[in-house]
Amino acid sequence: MNEVLTKVNKILPQLPYLPQTFRLVWKAAGNWTIASAVLLLLLGVLPAVQVYLLSGLVNGFPVLMGAGIHSSQFYQSWQAIALLLGIWLLTRILNNLSFWIRMMQAELTQDYISELIHTQAIALDLAFFETPDYYDRLHRATLEARTQPIALLENISELARNGMTMLSMICLLFSLQPLIANDCVRNVCS
């Protein structure tokens, strides 16, 4: 919970820049942004799917212990274990794919921002380049413009993914044990 609050406190001052950042990233890497959003949704829901499958496996374990190796419950349990391992493997693959897509997004956005800065610098009078104050501003803009939009997007994406996971876990709790879910929601909200 403290980790989430720390991230929220880190993101709050950056919220006014969010629409401009999304427009900038969309212009630079629109298709990669769509792919990143789809992966974000999938990676937010998959932990709840894993918990659901694991709960079914745990609930069926006593029946399995009394059934024996040649029973249909034994084979169903192995199918559930294989499915759980498949979901786990899919999560790992999607995590790696998400990392790769974010890197592509970052590269394209950095290139786009550098192009915007160079275009603006070319349009200026040469006298601007002779003053140290302007040169310092240009240098800071070049350095910060490459990292700040991507850092903001990373923070918002991580917060959205964690929020999606929390929401899917709450929905799973409500479906499995409504009384426990009510207590959990009451404790989180208070």
N, C-alpha and C positions, 0 to 999 in steps of 0.2 A: 504494500500500500504506500509506503514511504517513497518507493521508487517512482510510482505513478505521480504522486504529489510533486516530487522534485521535477519530473518532466513537464508537468502542467505549469509549474511556476517558471520554468525555463521558457516555455512557449508563449505564455500570456503577453509579455512585452512585444513579441514578434507578430502578434495577430493583425495589427493594422497593415502590415506589409504582405499579408497572405494573398489577397486577390491579385496584386501586382506580380507577386512571385509565381502564382499559378499561370497567369497569362504569359509570363516570360518563359517558363518551362514548357508550356503548351506550344508556344511558337517554335521553340528550339527542338523539342522532342515529343510531338503530339502522340504518335503511335506508341512510343515507349511508355508514355504516361498512362495510356489506356491499359497496356499490358501490366504495368506496375499496379494499377488499381485493381485489376482482376485478380492478380496474385495476392494482393493485400487482403481481399475478401476471402479468398480460399484459405490463406494461411491463418486468418482470424477464426475461421469456423472449424478447421481440421482438429484442433485440440479437443473441442467438444465432441466431435465424432469419435476420437480415440477414447475419451472417457466413457461415452455411451457404449461402445463395443466392449471395453474393459469391464464395465458394470454388468453387462449381460454374461460375460465370461465368468466373473466372480460369483454372480448369483447362480449360475449353473454348475459351479464346482462341486457342491455337496451331492447333487444328483449324479454327476460324473463319477465321483468316488464310489458310489454304491452300484453303479451300472456295470462296470467291467470294460475290458479292452475291446471286445467284439460288439459292443452295443452301438446303436445309431447316435446316442449322445456323445460318445467318444469321438466319432468322426465329425460331428457338428462342432465340437469344441476345437478340434484341430483346424477346421475351416475358419472358425472365428479367430483363432490365433494367427492363421495365415493372413486373414483379412486385416487384422490389427497390425501385423508386421508390414503388410502392403501399404497401409495408410501411413505408418511411420516412415517407410522408405519414400513414399510420395511427398511427405512433408519435408524430408531432407532434400529431395530433388528440387522441390519448389522453392525452398530457402536459397539454394545455390543459384537457381534461375533468377530469383528475385534480386539477389546480390548482383548478378551479371547485368540485369536490366537496369538497376540503379546506377551501375558504373557507366553504362552506355548513355543513360539519361544525363548523368553528371558531365561526361565528356562533351556531349552535344550542347548542353547548356553553357558550359564554360567556353566553348568555341563561339557560340552565338553572342555571348556577352562580350568576349574579346573583339568580335567583329563590330558590335555596336560602339564600343569604346574607341576603336580605331577609326570608325566612320566619323564619330564626333570630333576626335582629335584632328583629323584631316581637315575638317571644316573650319577649324579655328585659325586665327591670325598667328603668325609666327612669334609675335611679341609675347603671347601667353607662355610660350615655352622658355622664355628667358628669365621669367620670375621663379624663384625657388618655391614660393607658396603654391603656385599653380602646378609646378612639377611634382610637389609633394602630394597634392590632391589627386593628380593623375595616377601617381604611383599607388596611393592607397586605394583608389577606385579600381585599379587593375587587379590588385591583390584581393581585396575584399569581395569584389563582384564575382570572382570565380568561386568563392567558397560559401558565401552567405546564403544565396538562394537554395543551394543544394542542402546546406545544413538545416535550413528552415523546413524544406520539403521532407528531409529525413526525420526530423522531430515530429512533424505532423503525421507522417506515415506511420511511425512507430506508435504514436498515441492512438491513431485510428485502428491500427491492428490490435493493440492491447484492449481498446474499447470494444472492438468486435468480438474478441475472445471472451471478454468478461460478459458481454451481452449473450453470447451463445451458451456460455456456462450457466448463466442465470436461467435461460430458457430451458436448458437441460435439467437443471435442478427443479424447476417448476413442474416439468413433466414427470420426473422420477419421484420426487419427494416434496410435495407442496409445503408441508409444515417446516421442513428444514430450509427451504428456499425463502420463505417469509422471514425466518429468523436471520438468515444471512443478509437479505436486503435491508432489514431493519438495522442490523449492525453496521453495514456499509454506509447507510444514509445518515446515521447518527454520529 
